[in-house]
């Protein structure tokens, strides 16, 4: 039983590196690109809705 505990001892540090190395930059990228994407979708929706009335 003790051998299994020793094998999984460093997994918490791998999770921490995953958060810092992958998820944090991805979140920063989405915060930067997200408002522009929402604005473009809004403009495209407005164009589709108003197109028959033009």
Buried (B, 14 or more C-beta within 10 A) or exposed (E): EEEEEEEEEEEEEEEEEEEEEEEEEEEEEEEEEEEEEEEEEEEEEEEEEEEEEE
